[in-house]
Amino acid sequence: MINKFQTKYEEIISIENLLSAWEEFLKGKRNRKDVQEFQFNLMDNILALHGNLASRTYSHGGYKAFKINDPKPRDIHKASVRDRLLHHAIYRILYPYFDKTFIADSFSCRLKKGTHKAINRFRKFAYKTGKNDTKTCWILKCDIKKFFANIDHKILINVLREHIVDENLIKLLKNIVESFSSARDGIGLPLGNLTSQLFVNIYMNKFDQFVKHKLKAKYYIRYCDDFVVFLESKNYAQKLIPPVREFLNKELKLELHPDKISVKTLASGADFLGWINFTDHRILRTATKRKIFRNIKERGGKAETVQSYLGLIRWGNTRKLRNLIVKC
C-alpha cells in the first residue's frame, strides 16, 4: 500500500509558498536581466501568478532553446521566470515526499547524494562483490538512449496518480509536463526545468524497484540514465540484459543505448561518471580531462574555477593532473 501524498493544491500555490520558492530560486540569479525584471514588480507578479493558479486559469508558457556542450552537445529549454518560480514552488513540496520512495542507490538530483557519493558507493560495491579483491568483479553498465527526450507523458502522469490524490494538483503537473514535447507530441521533458529532475527520478523509480526487487540485484547504482550492476558471474550479468531491456521497453517506453552496454571486469577498467575505475584506483576519463582544461581556458584561469576542479579531481589518482591544472 502506497502512502499517498497528502498536501493539498491550495498549500502548494499559496502566496507563502510562492514567496519561499522565490527566495530559493533567486540564489545565484540576482544579476540576470529576466530575473531583475520580474523582481521589479515582485508582489504584483506573484499575486498574478497566484490568481491564475487559484482560478485554475494558469497555462505554462513556452521555452527559449539554446545549446551547451557538457561535454557533448545538449539542447536546453529555458522557461520564463514566472514558470520557473512555479517549478520551485512545486519542487520544494513534492521532493521531500518522493525522495522517501526512492532507493538508496539512486544518486542523481537528490540532496546529500551526487556524483562523489555515487563514485564512493561504486568502490564499496566493487569491494563487496570482489570479496576484497579475492574474486573477479563483473560490472554490467548500461545507458538509456536519449533519456529526457523519450519520457512518455501518459506514463509519467499515471505514475504521479499512483501517489497524488488531489486532482487539481495532477492537472497542474500535467500542464507542466505537457508544456514541452521533443520530436513527437506527448514525449520528452525539457532539460532546463527543475521539475524535470524530479519527474525523471519518479519515472525511473519504477525501474529501480524492478531491478532491486524483481531481478534481485543486490549491488546496483543509477545516476540519471547511467546504471551499473555488480556481479560475480559474467554469464549472469549477460542474462540480466534481456529482462532489463524488456522492462524499459514495455513499462517505460525507453531503450537501452545499443553502443553503451558493456560487461567488463573491474580489473580491466569500468567507466562510470567520468572516471575509469580499477580494483585499487580510479583515473579521469580523457574526455573529462579535456573538458576541465577547456573550461579553465574559457574562464580565463580564474582562481575559483581552478579550485573547484582541484576539489573535483581529489577523488581519484590525479597527482599529475593536479600539477597541470595549478600551472594553468
C-alpha positions in Angstrom: 0.0 0.0 0.0 1.5 3.3 -1.1 1.5 6.1 1.5 -0.2 8.8 -0.6 1.0 12.4 -0.9 -1.4 14.4 1.3 -0.5 18.1 0.7 -3.3 20.0 -1.0 -3.1 22.0 -4.2 -4.0 25.2 -2.2 -1.0 24.8 0.0 1.4 24.5 -3.0 0.0 27.5 -4.8 -0.2 29.7 -1.6 1.4 33.1 -1.6 3.6 32.0 1.3 4.9 29.0 -0.6 5.5 31.1 -3.8 7.4 33.7 -1.7 9.6 31.0 -0.1 10.2 29.4 -3.6 11.2 32.9 -4.9 13.9 33.2 -2.2 15.3 29.8 -3.2 15.0 30.5 -6.9 16.8 33.8 -6.6 20.1 32.3 -5.3 22.8 32.9 -7.9 20.4 34.6 -10.3 20.1 38.1 -9.0 22.1 39.7 -11.8 20.1 38.1 -14.7 18.0 40.6 -16.7 14.8 38.5 -16.8 15.0 37.8 -13.0 15.6 41.5 -12.3 12.6 42.5 -14.4 10.4 40.0 -12.6 11.7 41.2 -9.2 11.0 44.9 -10.1 7.2 44.2 -9.7 7.7 41.1 -7.5 4.5 41.2 -5.4 2.3 42.1 -8.4 3.8 39.2 -10.4 3.4 36.7 -7.5 -0.2 37.8 -6.9 -0.9 37.5 -10.6 0.6 34.0 -10.7 -1.3 33.0 -7.5 -4.5 34.4 -9.0 -4.1 32.3 -12.2 -3.4 29.2 -10.2 -6.3 29.8 -7.7 -8.8 30.4 -10.6 -7.4 27.4 -12.5 -6.6 29.6 -15.5 -2.8 29.1 -15.3 -1.2 27.9 -18.5 2.5 27.1 -18.8 4.4 29.3 -21.3 6.9 28.4 -24.0 10.6 27.9 -23.9 13.8 29.6 -25.0 16.1 27.0 -26.6 19.9 27.0 -26.6 22.7 24.5 -26.7 25.5 23.7 -24.3 28.5 21.4 -24.5 28.7 19.1 -21.4 31.0 17.7 -23.0 28.7 16.6 -25.8 26.1 19.0 -27.3 22.9 19.2 -25.4 19.6 21.0 -26.1 18.5 23.1 -23.1 15.0 24.6 -23.0 14.5 27.5 -20.5 11.1 28.5 -19.3 10.1 32.1 -18.2 10.9 33.3 -14.7 7.2 33.0 -13.8 7.1 29.4 -14.8 10.4 28.5 -13.2 9.2 30.1 -10.0 6.2 27.8 -10.0 8.6 24.8 -10.7 10.4 25.7 -7.5 7.2 26.1 -5.5 6.1 22.6 -6.6 9.5 21.0 -6.2 10.1 22.2 -2.7 6.9 20.5 -1.5 6.9 17.3 -3.7 10.6 16.5 -3.4 10.6 15.5 0.4 7.7 13.1 -0.2 9.0 11.4 -3.3 12.6 11.3 -2.1 11.5 8.8 0.6 10.1 6.5 -2.1 13.4 6.2 -4.0 16.0 3.5 -3.4 19.2 4.5 -1.5 21.4 3.9 -4.6 19.8 6.4 -6.9 22.2 9.4 -6.8 21.2 12.0 -9.4 19.5 15.3 -8.5 19.0 14.3 -4.8 20.0 16.1 -1.6 23.0 14.6 0.1 23.7 12.4 -3.0 25.6 13.4 -6.2 28.5 12.1 -8.2 31.1 11.9 -5.4 28.8 9.7 -3.2 27.9 7.6 -6.3 31.6 7.0 -7.0 32.3 6.1 -3.4 29.4 3.7 -3.5 30.8 2.2 -6.7 34.0 1.4 -4.9 32.2 -0.1 -1.9 30.1 -2.4 -4.1 33.1 -3.4 -6.1 35.0 -4.5 -2.9 31.9 -6.4 -1.7 31.4 -8.2 -5.0 35.0 -9.0 -5.4 35.4 -10.1 -1.8 38.1 -7.6 -1.2 39.9 -8.4 -4.5 39.9 -12.1 -3.9 37.3 -12.8 -6.7 36.5 -11.3 -10.1 34.1 -8.5 -10.0 32.0 -8.2 -13.2 30.1 -5.0 -13.9 27.1 -4.6 -16.2 26.9 -1.0 -17.4 24.1 0.5 -19.4 22.9 3.8 -20.7 19.4 4.8 -21.8 19.1 6.2 -25.3 18.0 9.9 -25.5 16.7 9.7 -21.9 14.9 13.1 -21.4 13.7 13.2 -25.0 11.9 9.9 -24.6 10.0 10.3 -21.4 6.4 9.3 -22.1 3.9 11.9 -20.7 1.0 9.5 -20.2 3.2 7.0 -18.3 4.6 9.8 -16.1 1.2 11.2 -15.3 -0.1 7.7 -14.4 2.9 7.2 -12.1 2.1 10.5 -10.4 -1.5 9.5 -10.0 -0.4 6.4 -8.0 0.9 8.8 -5.4 -1.1 12.0 -5.6 -4.8 12.1 -4.7 -5.5 15.8 -5.3 -6.9 16.1 -8.9 -6.2 19.8 -9.1 -2.5 19.1 -8.4 -2.5 16.4 -11.0 -3.9 18.8 -13.6 -1.2 21.4 -12.7 1.6 18.8 -13.0 0.0 17.6 -16.3 0.0 21.3 -17.5 3.8 21.5 -16.9 4.6 18.0 -18.3 2.6 18.7 -21.5 4.2 22.2 -22.0 7.0 20.6 -23.8 7.5 17.8 -26.4 10.6 16.7 -28.2 10.4 15.1 -31.7 6.9 13.7 -31.0 3.9 15.0 -29.3 3.4 13.7 -25.8 7.1 12.6 -25.5 10.0 14.3 -23.8 10.9 16.6 -20.9 13.0 19.8 -21.1 16.5 19.6 -19.6 16.2 23.1 -18.2 13.2 22.5 -15.8 13.8 21.9 -12.1 10.6 19.8 -12.1 12.1 17.6 -14.9 14.9 16.5 -12.5 12.3 15.2 -10.0 10.0 13.8 -12.7 12.7 11.6 -14.2 13.6 10.1 -10.8 9.9 9.4 -10.2 9.7 7.8 -13.7 12.8 5.7 -13.2 11.9 4.7 -9.7 9.7 2.1 -11.4 12.8 0.6 -13.0 14.9 0.9 -9.8 12.3 -1.1 -7.9 12.2 -3.7 -10.6 16.0 -4.2 -10.6 16.2 -4.4 -6.9 13.1 -6.5 -6.1 12.3 -8.5 -9.2 15.8 -9.1 -10.6 17.2 -9.2 -7.0 20.2 -7.1 -8.0 21.9 -6.5 -4.6 24.6 -4.2 -5.8 23.0 -1.6 -8.3 23.7 2.1 -8.7 21.8 4.5 -11.0 22.8 8.1 -11.8 20.3 9.7 -14.2 20.3 7.4 -17.3 23.5 5.6 -16.4 23.3 2.5 -14.3 25.6 -0.3 -13.2 25.1 -3.8 -11.6 27.9 -5.6 -9.8 28.0 -9.4 -10.2 30.3 -12.3 -9.6 29.5 -14.0 -12.9 29.8 -12.8 -16.5 27.1 -15.2 -17.6 24.6 -13.8 -15.0 25.5 -10.2 -16.0 24.7 -11.0 -19.6 21.5 -12.8 -18.7 20.2 -9.6 -17.0 20.3 -7.6 -20.2 17.1 -9.1 -21.9 14.8 -8.5 -18.9 16.2 -5.0 -18.3 15.6 -4.2 -22.0 12.1 -5.7 -21.9 11.0 -3.8 -18.8 12.3 -0.5 -20.1 10.6 -1.0 -23.5 7.2 -2.3 -22.2 6.8 -0.3 -19.0 8.5 3.0 -19.7 8.9 3.0 -23.5 12.7 3.6 -23.2 15.5 1.9 -25.0 19.0 0.9 -23.9 21.7 2.6 -26.0 23.0 -0.2 -28.1 26.5 1.1 -28.2 26.7 1.7 -24.4 26.0 -1.8 -23.0 29.1 -3.4 -21.6 30.0 -6.3 -19.3 33.6 -5.9 -18.0 35.7 -6.8 -15.1 36.7 -4.1 -12.7 40.4 -5.1 -13.2 40.1 -4.1 -16.9 38.7 -0.7 -16.0 35.0 0.3 -15.7 33.9 3.7 -17.0 31.3 5.4 -14.7 30.5 9.1 -14.2 33.7 10.4 -15.8 36.1 8.1 -14.0 37.7 4.8 -15.2 37.6 2.6 -12.1 40.0 -0.2 -11.3 40.4 -2.5 -8.4 42.7 -0.2 -6.4 42.4 3.2 -8.0 40.5 5.4 -10.4 41.6 7.9 -13.1 39.7 10.6 -15.0 38.3 9.8 -18.4 40.2 11.6 -21.2 37.1 13.5 -22.3 36.6 14.7 -18.8 40.2 16.0 -18.6 39.7 17.9 -21.9 36.5 19.4 -20.6 38.3 20.7 -17.5 41.1 22.4 -19.4 38.7 23.8 -21.9 36.5 25.3 -19.2 39.5 26.8 -17.3 40.7 28.4 -20.5 37.3 29.8 -21.4 37.0 31.3 -17.9 40.4 32.9 -18.0 42.0 30.7 -15.5 40.1 32.2 -12.6 41.2 31.0 -9.2 37.7 29.9 -8.1 37.4 27.7 -11.3 40.8 26.1 -10.7 40.0 25.4 -7.1 36.6 23.9 -7.9 38.3 21.4 -10.3 41.0 20.6 -7.9 38.3 19.7 -5.4 36.6 17.5 -8.0 39.7 15.5 -9.0 40.9 14.8 -5.5 38.6 11.8 -5.5 41.0 9.9 -7.7 44.6 9.2 -8.6 45.3 12.6 -10.3 48.6 14.0 -8.9 50.0 14.8 -12.4 46.7 16.3 -13.5 46.6 18.5 -10.4 50.0 19.9 -11.2 49.0 20.7 -14.7 45.8 22.4 -13.5 47.7 24.5 -11.0 50.0 25.7 -13.8 47.1 26.8 -16.0 
